[in-house]
Amino acid sequence: MNPLPVSLPFADRDEAGRLLAERVRPLAVTDPIALALPRGGVPVAAELARHLHIPMDVLVVRKIGLPGHEELGVGALGEDGQVSFDDEALARLNVSRAALESSVQAERVELARRLEVYRGSRPAPRLAGRDVIVVDDGAATGGTARAALRTVARHRPARITLAIPVGAGPAVEMLRSEADHTVVLTVPANFQAVGQWYQDFRQLSDDDVTTVLSDLRGPESAALAERAVRIRADDVYLDGELTVPEASRGAAVFAFGRARADPRHRAIAASLREAGQATLLLDLLTADEGERESDQGDSGVTASALGRRLEAAVRWLRRSTDVAPRPVGMFGAGTAAPAALEAAARCPEDIAAVAVHGGRIDLADQALPEVRSPVLVLVPGTDSFVRELAEWAVARLAGPHELRVVAGAENLLSGSEEWSRIGEAAAEWFEHHP
């Protein structure tokens, strides 16, 4: 995105955050989260998060300064311990990386202190598969922001957006290659320092940061309660992730072979959460079974056996948590698609409706006549053979059903928005068949 004319200077960081929010809105699609670079980026990100109704956290990065001239940044340290050096600057200054070791160690200590103050015992937010918006109050050299973007990239997000109110031209151009999208409100030709573009650019304290974070985590926070789970099913343990919106109106189980971390699948689940559904993302295959399926094309586990595992997971969700007081929605993709129908046949009192995407649902052969829950079958692409198998399978279902042809993988690869539409179709189906 190119900068647009804005009224300068900004009144304060809050105003800058509000202006950024409208520019970022089209990019906050897949389970979005805003990450602020403390301290200055925190009030900017807080206003952005409030206006977009998305969660926010901090991403702590420490500048590595040149010894004796600490204001001159020649590198940056990320939360994950990785250091990004500006090797061009080091070459110009004839300084080796080894000469910065004491500075790096000092910044590691300070980074750990800030994490303890800002986040305490809370775990770092999950970034995989999400639209991550990295926010600061400006970019002078871009070194800190670059380290932050590289730290985020190592978590495999759906996409990364850098959002800054103001920046120096060379810094902005350098940062564009580090993010999928760069949103900057203005790039003044006479840029000298970030603070010159704010009427109120007071220095912030740790107390200022923790106050903002505490406010956002209060009753009006848009944050989600997330936790990893392990569910016993027969003689195996299933890995999953339970995410509960604050105003949950129901729950849905998302079953996959071994692909719950796939950003495309997370985009589908995020659509359900936007509709007020808690989601349990679940891998039905163990790590060894998933590896076997990847190497040999067959996990060795039948659809019926996977259905029993999914049945155990549904019963766990219904009996062991308080997020599913009513029957749940069931979404099965790929390998788990026939398993979703197997589970629906086994426990109709616990499953209100089913949506499946891809996979060989005909493999649920014997269970099909026992499925009385409403079933939505989303057939990818226009492959006639796949569609004929799906039509044969749905004709054997005992309950209401609908078959829709959706974009195939060749079209869905273009972006998370396409996958979100599959989630929206499932959300609508579950809404109409509670």
LUMKOL-589164 format. One line per 8 residues: number of its first residue (from 1); their letters; for each residue z, y negated, x negated of C-alpha. Coordinates in nm, 4 decimals, padded with zeros to 6 digits. Layout:
N
NUM> a> Z,Y,X ~ ...
END
This chain:
434
1> mnplpvsl> 00.0000,00.0000,00.0000 ~ -00.0780,-00.3509,-00.1205 ~ 00.1829,-00.6288,-00.1057 ~ 00.1586,-00.8694,00.1858 ~ 00.2608,-01.2384,00.1872 ~ 00.6306,-01.2843,00.2584 ~ 00.8575,-01.5846,00.2756 ~ 01.0324,-01.6229,-00.0599
9> pfadrdea> 01.2947,-01.6103,-00.1750 ~ 01.4556,-01.3408,00.0394 ~ 01.7793,-01.4582,00.1979 ~ 01.9611,-01.1543,00.0620 ~ 01.9226,-00.7806,00.0070 ~ 01.9860,-00.7065,00.3758 ~ 01.6854,-00.9139,00.4808 ~ 01.4706,-00.7447,00.2190
17> grllaerv> 01.5728,-00.4043,00.3545 ~ 01.4781,-00.5007,00.7099 ~ 01.1366,-00.6183,00.5955 ~ 01.0812,-00.3004,00.3965 ~ 01.1729,-00.0797,00.6919 ~ 00.8652,-00.1696,00.8967 ~ 00.6357,-00.1070,00.6019 ~ 00.7973,00.2289,00.5282
25> rplavtdp> 00.8141,00.3526,00.8893 ~ 00.4723,00.5293,00.8878 ~ 00.5765,00.7228,00.5766 ~ 00.9137,00.8451,00.7079 ~ 00.7848,01.1521,00.8917 ~ 00.9123,01.4826,00.7560 ~ 01.2912,01.5063,00.7686 ~ 01.3111,01.1682,00.5893
33> ialalprg> 01.5962,01.0435,00.3747 ~ 01.6483,00.7142,00.1904 ~ 01.7945,00.7246,-00.1612 ~ 01.9350,00.4009,-00.3012 ~ 01.9623,00.3135,-00.6688 ~ 02.3133,00.1679,-00.7096 ~ 02.4292,-00.0852,-00.7057 ~ 02.1655,-00.3365,-00.5984
41> gvpvaael> 01.9511,-00.0922,-00.4035 ~ 02.2347,00.0162,-00.1753 ~ 02.2377,-00.2744,00.0762 ~ 01.8558,-00.2741,00.0798 ~ 01.8429,00.0986,00.1574 ~ 02.1251,00.0709,00.4101 ~ 01.9318,-00.1781,00.6232 ~ 01.6162,00.0296,00.5915
49> arhlhipm> 01.8006,00.3459,00.6961 ~ 01.9649,00.1749,00.9945 ~ 01.6338,00.0435,01.1250 ~ 01.4532,00.3754,01.0792 ~ 01.7516,00.5829,01.2021 ~ 01.7410,00.8097,00.8986 ~ 02.0155,00.9323,00.6637 ~ 02.0837,00.7613,00.3334
57> dvlvvrki> 02.2523,00.8551,00.0074 ~ 02.2610,00.7271,-00.3477 ~ 02.0582,00.8438,-00.6456 ~ 02.2484,00.7532,-00.9587 ~ 02.0348,00.6675,-01.2620 ~ 02.1617,00.4990,-01.5781 ~ 01.9532,00.2801,-01.8059 ~ 01.9568,00.3719,-02.1755
65> glpgheel> 01.9716,00.0454,-02.3687 ~ 01.8735,-00.0245,-02.7271 ~ 02.1894,-00.0195,-02.9436 ~ 02.2955,-00.3771,-03.0062 ~ 02.0597,-00.5003,-02.7335 ~ 02.1764,-00.2959,-02.4345 ~ 01.9937,-00.5192,-02.1891 ~ 01.6645,-00.3879,-02.3322
73> gvgalged> 01.5979,-00.0574,-02.1574 ~ 01.4224,00.2115,-02.3611 ~ 01.5001,00.5070,-02.1352 ~ 01.6956,00.6237,-01.8329 ~ 01.9233,00.9143,-01.7418 ~ 01.8942,01.0929,-01.4057 ~ 02.1554,01.2746,-01.1967 ~ 02.0201,01.6100,-01.3099
81> gqvsfdde> 02.0895,01.5254,-01.6748 ~ 01.7260,01.4699,-01.7695 ~ 01.6446,01.1660,-01.9838 ~ 01.3173,00.9755,-01.9490 ~ 01.2398,00.7816,-02.2683 ~ 00.9971,00.4912,-02.3019 ~ 00.8271,00.6333,-02.6092 ~ 00.5818,00.3432,-02.6347
89> alarlnvs> 00.8719,00.0975,-02.6566 ~ 01.0520,00.3184,-02.9080 ~ 00.7390,00.3318,-03.1252 ~ 00.7011,-00.0455,-03.1162 ~ 01.0662,-00.0869,-03.2127 ~ 01.0511,00.1930,-03.4719 ~ 01.3503,00.3649,-03.3110 ~ 01.3844,00.7429,-03.2830
97> raalessv> 01.5258,00.9307,-02.9858 ~ 01.7981,01.0688,-03.2116 ~ 01.9206,00.7143,-03.2782 ~ 01.9974,00.6812,-02.9065 ~ 02.2166,00.9907,-02.8800 ~ 02.5471,00.8001,-02.8663 ~ 02.4073,00.5678,-02.5972 ~ 02.2885,00.8668,-02.3942
105> qaervela> 02.6310,01.0320,-02.4149 ~ 02.8060,00.7124,-02.3065 ~ 02.5768,00.6834,-02.0070 ~ 02.6413,01.0469,-01.9130 ~ 03.0099,00.9647,-01.8868 ~ 02.9419,00.6568,-01.6744 ~ 02.6963,00.8451,-01.4516 ~ 02.9562,01.1160,-01.3844
113> rrlevyrg> 03.2139,00.8498,-01.3011 ~ 02.9851,00.6801,-01.0533 ~ 02.8928,01.0083,-00.8854 ~ 03.2612,01.0814,-00.8392 ~ 03.3220,00.7360,-00.6900 ~ 03.0162,00.7250,-00.4645 ~ 02.9846,01.0855,-00.3546 ~ 03.3193,01.2493,-00.4273
121> srpaprla> 03.3190,01.6190,-00.3391 ~ 03.0136,01.5961,-00.1135 ~ 02.7121,01.7868,-00.2432 ~ 02.3939,01.6050,-00.3328 ~ 02.1551,01.5890,-00.0372 ~ 01.8767,01.8459,-00.0069 ~ 01.5444,01.6902,-00.1056 ~ 01.3065,01.9880,-00.0995
129> grdvivvd> 01.0442,01.9575,00.1701 ~ 01.1541,01.6104,00.2812 ~ 00.9948,01.2665,00.2782 ~ 01.2157,01.0921,00.0196 ~ 01.2205,00.7117,00.0101 ~ 01.3592,00.5773,-00.3185 ~ 01.4874,00.2217,-00.2727 ~ 01.5923,-00.0516,-00.5161
137> dgaatggt> 01.6258,-00.4298,-00.4896 ~ 01.3428,-00.4851,-00.7374 ~ 01.1674,-00.3632,-01.0508 ~ 01.1567,-00.5658,-01.3712 ~ 01.0527,-00.3020,-01.6281 ~ 01.0439,-00.0007,-01.3966 ~ 01.2236,00.2317,-01.6371 ~ 01.5162,00.3125,-01.4079
145> araalrtv> 01.2932,00.3610,-01.1049 ~ 01.0635,00.5903,-01.3041 ~ 01.3554,00.8128,-01.4022 ~ 01.4692,00.8211,-01.0389 ~ 01.1238,00.9201,-00.9146 ~ 01.0931,01.1963,-01.1730 ~ 01.4365,01.3269,-01.0796 ~ 01.3316,01.3452,-00.7131
153> arhrpari> 00.9980,01.5085,-00.7994 ~ 01.1768,01.7996,-00.9672 ~ 01.3254,01.8880,-00.6262 ~ 00.9795,01.9411,-00.4708 ~ 00.9974,01.6949,-00.1798 ~ 00.7197,01.6760,00.0786 ~ 00.6296,01.3348,-00.0627 ~ 00.7938,01.0478,-00.2484
161> tlaipvga> 00.7784,00.6817,-00.1496 ~ 00.9053,00.4049,-00.3744 ~ 01.0166,00.1056,-00.1663 ~ 01.1046,-00.2211,-00.3417 ~ 01.1029,-00.5798,-00.2140 ~ 00.9759,-00.7379,-00.5366 ~ 00.8499,-00.6305,-00.8750 ~ 00.6759,-00.7373,-01.1932
169> gpavemlr> 00.3050,-00.6536,-01.1950 ~ 00.3093,-00.4197,-01.4997 ~ 00.6161,-00.2347,-01.3689 ~ 00.4636,-00.1832,-01.0234 ~ 00.1365,-00.0548,-01.1678 ~ 00.3230,00.1860,-01.3962 ~ 00.5318,00.3189,-01.1055 ~ 00.2368,00.3835,-00.8725
177> seadhtvv> 00.1494,00.6996,-01.0638 ~ 00.5054,00.8319,-01.0243 ~ 00.5148,00.8290,-00.6413 ~ 00.2903,00.9398,-00.3587 ~ 00.3232,00.5951,-00.2034 ~ 00.4503,00.2638,-00.3379 ~ 00.5644,-00.0012,-00.0896 ~ 00.6287,-00.3414,-00.2491
185> ltvpanfq> 00.6556,-00.6599,-00.0466 ~ 00.5550,-00.9012,-00.3201 ~ 00.4403,-00.8993,-00.6831 ~ 00.4755,-01.2635,-00.7973 ~ 00.2526,-01.3757,-01.0825 ~ 00.5406,-01.5776,-01.2310 ~ 00.7963,-01.2939,-01.2160 ~ 01.0772,-01.3290,-01.4689
193> avgqwyqd> 01.3766,-01.1507,-01.3127 ~ 01.4595,-00.9764,-00.9858 ~ 01.7388,-01.2193,-00.8991 ~ 01.5130,-01.5255,-00.8921 ~ 01.3549,-01.3957,-00.5688 ~ 01.6811,-01.3873,-00.3700 ~ 01.8864,-01.6783,-00.2417 ~ 02.1967,-01.4573,-00.2490
201> frqlsddd> 02.1882,-01.2167,-00.5434 ~ 02.5564,-01.1712,-00.6096 ~ 02.6648,-00.8873,-00.8331 ~ 02.7925,-00.5841,-00.6430 ~ 03.0974,-00.3731,-00.7218 ~ 03.1704,-00.0045,-00.6736 ~ 03.3827,-00.1051,-00.3738 ~ 03.0795,-00.2751,-00.2185
209> vttvlsdl> 02.8777,00.0444,-00.2596 ~ 03.1440,00.2767,-00.1197 ~ 03.2018,00.0453,00.1779 ~ 02.8336,00.0587,00.2724 ~ 02.8199,00.4361,00.2289 ~ 03.1370,00.4806,00.4351 ~ 02.9925,00.2710,00.7171 ~ 02.6729,00.4769,00.7234
217> rgpesaal> 02.8669,00.8023,00.7281 ~ 03.0764,00.6889,01.0222 ~ 03.0262,00.7733,01.3921 ~ 02.6944,00.5865,01.4092 ~ 02.5487,00.7584,01.1040 ~ 02.2165,00.9349,01.1361 ~ 02.3221,01.1949,00.8831 ~ 02.2915,01.5643,00.9534
225> aeravrir> 02.5486,01.8356,00.8931 ~ 02.3807,02.0887,00.6641 ~ 02.5109,02.4098,00.5133 ~ 02.3771,02.7232,00.3520 ~ 02.4628,03.0485,00.5293 ~ 02.4443,03.4214,00.4536 ~ 02.4222,03.6559,00.7481 ~ 02.4884,04.0292,00.7356
233> addvyldg> 02.2188,04.2353,00.9086 ~ 02.2468,04.6118,00.8737 ~ 02.2662,04.6723,00.4976 ~ 02.1220,04.3401,00.3762 ~ 02.2267,03.9762,00.3659 ~ 01.9897,03.7106,00.4964 ~ 01.9749,03.3654,00.3356 ~ 01.9566,03.0711,00.5713
241> eltvpeas> 02.0272,02.7056,00.6251 ~ 02.1978,02.5637,00.9342 ~ 02.1342,02.1955,01.0119 ~ 02.3056,02.0262,01.3050 ~ 02.2181,01.6759,01.4337 ~ 02.5154,01.4735,01.5533 ~ 02.3928,01.4749,01.9136 ~ 02.2775,01.8364,01.9277
249> rgaavfaf> 02.1430,01.9473,02.2680 ~ 02.0687,02.3068,02.1765 ~ 01.9649,02.5296,01.8884 ~ 01.6563,02.7037,01.7549 ~ 01.6180,02.9814,01.4986 ~ 01.3267,02.9456,01.2549 ~ 01.2386,03.2793,01.0982 ~ 01.0100,03.3337,00.8003
257> graradpr> 00.9384,03.6172,00.5625 ~ 01.0515,03.4404,00.2483 ~ 00.9345,03.0826,00.2964 ~ 01.2067,02.8724,00.4556 ~ 01.1890,02.6255,00.1638 ~ 00.8182,02.5611,00.2218 ~ 00.7763,02.1859,00.2941 ~ 00.5324,02.2671,00.5755
265> hraiaasl> 00.7857,02.4835,00.7532 ~ 01.0547,02.2197,00.7044 ~ 00.8238,01.9687,00.8702 ~ 00.8122,02.1948,01.1765 ~ 01.1911,02.2291,01.1846 ~ 01.2379,01.8537,01.1423 ~ 01.0385,01.7994,01.4633 ~ 01.2869,02.0173,01.6513
273> reagqatl> 01.5822,01.8239,01.5104 ~ 01.4226,01.4967,01.6157 ~ 01.4216,01.6450,01.9665 ~ 01.7975,01.7089,01.9382 ~ 01.7924,02.0764,01.8367 ~ 02.0124,02.2288,01.5698 ~ 01.8031,02.4526,01.3445 ~ 01.8791,02.7738,01.1592
281> lldlltad> 01.6095,02.8337,00.8968 ~ 01.6172,03.1978,00.7963 ~ 01.4401,03.4241,00.5471 ~ 01.4138,03.7753,00.6914 ~ 01.3104,03.9335,00.3622 ~ 01.5382,03.9740,00.0637 ~ 01.4263,03.8376,-00.2733 ~ 01.3047,04.1840,-00.3849
289> egeresdq> 01.1200,04.2431,-00.0583 ~ 00.9596,03.9011,-00.0765 ~ 00.8440,03.9675,-00.4322 ~ 00.6984,04.3016,-00.3232 ~ 00.5115,04.1351,-00.0388 ~ 00.3748,03.8716,-00.2776 ~ 00.2643,04.1273,-00.5384 ~ 00.1441,04.4114,-00.3135
297> gdsgvtas> 00.0711,04.2419,00.0172 ~ 00.3342,04.4481,00.1989 ~ 00.7114,04.4109,00.1875 ~ 00.7661,04.7674,00.3033 ~ 00.9824,04.6485,00.5937 ~ 00.8506,04.7127,00.9449 ~ 00.8290,04.4521,01.2184 ~ 01.0855,04.6521,01.4141
305> algrrlea> 01.3337,04.6404,01.1231 ~ 01.2789,04.2669,01.0817 ~ 01.3371,04.2271,01.4538 ~ 01.6764,04.3961,01.4199 ~ 01.7657,04.1574,01.1368 ~ 01.6631,03.8607,01.3476 ~ 01.8627,03.9931,01.6420 ~ 02.1721,04.0036,01.4192
313> avrwlrrs> 02.1091,03.6440,01.3121 ~ 02.0713,03.5229,01.6700 ~ 02.3923,03.6936,01.7736 ~ 02.5703,03.5437,01.4725 ~ 02.4537,03.1952,01.5690 ~ 02.5582,03.2414,01.9303 ~ 02.8934,03.4068,01.8614 ~ 03.0093,03.2561,01.5314
321> tdvaprpv> 02.9188,02.8879,01.5687 ~ 02.9636,02.6223,01.8336 ~ 02.6060,02.4892,01.8180 ~ 02.4512,02.7401,02.0574 ~ 02.6522,02.7549,02.3809 ~ 02.3289,02.8378,02.5629 ~ 02.0449,03.0797,02.4768 ~ 01.8459,02.9595,02.1774
329> gmfgagta> 01.4823,02.8910,02.1040 ~ 01.3072,03.1246,01.8610 ~ 01.0269,03.0259,01.6219 ~ 00.8628,03.2926,01.4079 ~ 00.5964,03.2279,01.1460 ~ 00.3773,03.4639,00.9473 ~ 00.5623,03.7861,00.8650 ~ 00.8396,03.6879,01.1060
337> apaaleaa> 00.6079,03.6264,01.4050 ~ 00.6150,03.9875,01.5374 ~ 00.9863,04.0053,01.4479 ~ 01.0536,03.7118,01.6819 ~ 00.9031,03.9098,01.9704 ~ 01.0961,04.2217,01.8690 ~ 01.4201,04.0210,01.8775 ~ 01.3331,03.8647,02.2137
345> arcpedia> 01.2861,04.2111,02.3588 ~ 01.6202,04.3271,02.2186 ~ 01.8409,04.0371,02.3286 ~ 01.6838,03.8480,02.6217 ~ 02.0238,03.7071,02.7202 ~ 02.0428,03.5193,02.3890 ~ 01.6837,03.3946,02.3529 ~ 01.5573,03.1400,02.6043
353> avavhggr> 01.2024,03.0952,02.4752 ~ 00.9811,03.1978,02.1827 ~ 00.7108,03.0194,01.9837 ~ 00.5126,03.1949,01.7109 ~ 00.2633,03.0632,01.4584 ~ 00.0293,03.2877,01.2630 ~ 00.1138,03.6454,01.1743 ~ 00.0153,03.9740,01.3386
361> idladqal> 00.2062,03.9640,01.6667 ~ 00.0258,04.2821,01.7700 ~ 00.2550,04.4632,01.5230 ~ 00.5325,04.4195,01.7831 ~ 00.3311,04.6719,01.9877 ~ 00.6058,04.8750,02.1577 ~ 00.8306,04.5734,02.2184 ~ 00.5719,04.3515,02.3882
369> pevrspvl> 00.6178,04.4849,02.7450 ~ 00.9937,04.4212,02.7106 ~ 00.9584,04.0510,02.6247 ~ 01.0475,03.8486,02.9327 ~ 01.1251,03.5176,02.7619 ~ 00.8466,03.2549,02.7853 ~ 00.6234,03.2861,02.4764 ~ 00.3988,03.0239,02.3152
377> vlvpgtds> 00.1465,03.1721,02.0708 ~ -00.0117,02.9262,01.8257 ~ -00.3178,03.0879,01.6671 ~ -00.4313,02.9134,01.3461 ~ -00.8032,02.8431,01.3149 ~ -01.0874,02.9865,01.5158 ~ -01.1104,03.3343,01.3586 ~ -01.2316,03.5512,01.6468
385> fvrelaew> -01.0655,03.8694,01.5162 ~ -00.7228,03.7042,01.4887 ~ -00.7637,03.5527,01.8319 ~ -00.8656,03.8868,01.9868 ~ -00.5529,04.0517,01.8455 ~ -00.3380,03.7682,01.9819 ~ -00.5048,03.7888,02.3244 ~ -00.4465,04.1648,02.3337
393> avarlagp> -00.0791,04.1117,02.2460 ~ -00.0051,03.8335,02.4955 ~ -00.1685,04.0329,02.7738 ~ 00.1064,04.2916,02.7292 ~ 00.3940,04.0426,02.7533 ~ 00.6116,04.0731,03.0629 ~ 00.7078,03.7069,03.0889 ~ 00.5255,03.3710,03.1037
401> helrvvag> 00.3039,03.3021,02.8066 ~ 00.0459,03.0601,02.6691 ~ -00.1993,03.0940,02.3810 ~ -00.3209,02.7835,02.1972 ~ -00.5615,02.7558,01.9064 ~ -00.4364,02.5071,01.6448 ~ -00.5731,02.3855,01.3133 ~ -00.6011,02.6526,01.0472
409> aenllsgs> -00.4432,02.6354,00.7032 ~ -00.7538,02.4695,00.5611 ~ -00.6870,02.1671,00.7811 ~ -00.3090,02.1773,00.7775 ~ -00.2973,02.1347,00.4017 ~ -00.3839,01.7675,00.4417 ~ -00.0298,01.6558,00.5148 ~ 00.3062,01.7175,00.6765
417> eewsrige> 00.2039,01.5238,00.9882 ~ -00.0231,01.8118,01.0954 ~ 00.2583,02.0616,01.0553 ~ 00.4894,01.8304,01.2496 ~ 00.2545,01.8658,01.5474 ~ 00.3218,02.2385,01.5501 ~ 00.6925,02.1592,01.5626 ~ 00.6325,01.9137,01.8454
425> aaaewfeh> 00.4493,02.1835,02.0425 ~ 00.7429,02.4212,01.9920 ~ 00.9942,02.1491,02.0874 ~ 00.8028,02.0804,02.4075 ~ 00.7926,02.4524,02.4886 ~ 01.1658,02.4922,02.4349 ~ 01.2329,02.1784,02.6398 ~ 01.0387,02.3159,02.9359
433> hp> 01.1946,02.6625,02.9070 ~ 01.5654,02.6017,02.8369
END
